[in-house]
Amino acid sequence: MAAAAGAMAAEEAEEALGLFTGIGLSEAKARETLRNGTLSALLRRAVLQARSTLGPALDKATGTLLYNAAARLRDPKHLGFLVGYIARREILTDLQLSAALEYVRSHPLEPLDVADFERACGVGVCVTPEQIEEAVEAVISEHRAELLAERYHFNMGLLMGEARSRLRWADGKTIKNEVDLQVLHLLGPKTEADLEKKPKAAKARLAPVEKQKVAVVENGEVGTETQSLLEQLRGEALKFHKPGENYKTEGYVVTPNTMALLKQHLAITRGQVRTRFPPEPNGILHIGHAKAINFNFGYAKANGGVCFLRYDDTNPEKEEEKYFTAIREMVEWLGYQPYAVTHASDYFDQLYTWALELIRRGQAYVCHQKVEEIKGHNPPPSPWRDRPVEESLLLFEDMRKGKFGEGEATLRMKLVMEDGKMDPVAYRVKFTPHHRTGDKWCIYPTYDYTHCLCDSIEHITHSLCTKEFQARRSSYFWLCNALDVYCPVQWEYGRLNLLYTVVSKRKIIRLVETGAVRDWDDPRLFTLTALRRRGFPPEAINNFCARVGVTVAQATMEPHLLEACAREVLNEQAPRAMAVLEPLKVTITNFPDPKGLEVLVPNFPADESRGFHKVPFQPTIYIEETDFREEVDKGYKRLAPGQPVGLRHAGYVIAVQNVIKEASGRVIELEVTCTKSDAAEKPKAFIHWVSEPLACEVRLYERLFLHKNPEDPSEVPGGFLSDLNPDSLRVVHNALVDSSVLSARPFDKFQFERLGYFSVDPDSEEGKMVFNRTVTLKEDPGKA
């Protein structure tokens, strides 16, 4: 039996191969087409229909049109309609076919207006050679002067384009031939000068303010482009549908009510782009969410639209008020203002009403299979799938009244998802009070049920989500259409992941519980609150997202690329100060003024117009221990006996006179003399210093994990907790900083000269400031 079926399949394949080569496809192309079951079935239908009109012998031009119609048509129900026009020789060119395909895509409801279709596709339009000759003549006449001046260096494509715009349905090859003929008649044959290459014109350079360097990810590397995030998201850049043209999206399901619902939708939104950022309020946002925030809010902003912040609060067991507050705070910190702040729970009454309607329509049922039974992709079918509608309505009401325990009953939808998952759950029983609705409900909707319906209620135009939700796209369309409500379009994009970190809520909780980190905002993590605490400016995070680009593929990035974005922003934003992490006391024995001096230090040395601050300069100063050596190595340029150095901003050079040590031999003080810089030989180096400083604590951070992928068992067999970097935090308890930072508040940022960029930590208190190092001044070569 199996052998007979196999022989039949082989026979059908050979027959199809003959059909396909018979319309002009090469054997290789025909075999490639056969491997695509959907395309080969459509093409077979098209060829057989055309042969019934034209006979068995089809010319190659007709064959090409048939192939393109089968390959490019999104809704197969229109195939016979289009093939009829091709077979009757009423659609003769690819230009007409493209217009026909666009027309049926833009008019999804039947019956089509045949007269309007034929007008749109040029059916019956006959363009004569005389018309083409006249059109080309008119275009050449308009450009005669430039043609005579530039001769064959003139852009002939311009002539063809303008002639085609006058005669939309004219054959392109015929127009080209006529252009070539008339140009030859005007200019004569090409000369040697005509054959020389035209020198390329220098490209106009963009003004600096217009040109923003942005990079995109290719094979894990970042290449530079000149596109801002808004430019990447604007208009046609993403090939997204226009508001109200949802039906033009591939895979979008059109029902008899679709066009009327879209008309109502446009009346409400007035054609405005609407997106939403829908986090679950059961954890803190991380760097991956920053891409989602930038994409959703950025796409709306770039296209004159609005973005909702909607909390997906359908799981009361895990939701806490602190997460609601922190999420909104982070969205606003990144520079975005929600059009409205909503909650899935705002719509619980409507969602319940729709669930009843879904049951009434025979599209949902109450099921008693246990969670364990329906896990995975091949669970046994529910024995309750075909129970009577009235029975499911009564049981669902019993679920709402609390007559079933948790796990004893669920409401399931009758559909199969892309990943093979059958009948996803719409409602489950949970006897947990909700933070907003209290104990009104003991049944709560799932993501699969809630998400698309909330999008519908808010008239979202573009439901942007990460790639893992692609398997839910068909259920998204199915549920909206099953209830006859407005159906938005779901678009997927690639997640943003970072190496050397973990971002899952469960794993961060384990890090906190084991004491590996202090909390969700520990600066070694890549939650947004942690990045803010460490001192990363929001602009740097947004720029990083722009450099990653809006890609469909998942992007896994190195942390040093985010750090590079931080340096760029902080270099422009962070005023300079001087701090010493490992102080060494220096006494200037010939200090010029016993009362002390004040030194003016520019906040931004590269742009002194941005102001100055004063720092005291007294006979006692402190320098870094590492800026002094008793013995000089080759290449060492800082302070040593016989090797003076300059003091940054002070205008003085100091030279060692005496080295004071404690009993162990450790240097504890230097006695030096000073000379005005203009009277001394130029030193090999200038070092930073502090005088009358403030005591402070400085926290120096390194990567939390030793390996790139701490969650990968092949890289870290012992699990992510075994991969912790013991040197991820070093606390300097007795650092000194100049007094210019005295009035700084938490999250204020500074560049400590020669050391790096630092941010004031919220742990700071009167008399003891705490600073977090955000990034070093230069990238550590070992991190790249």
Disulfide bonds with the S-S distance in Angstrom:
none
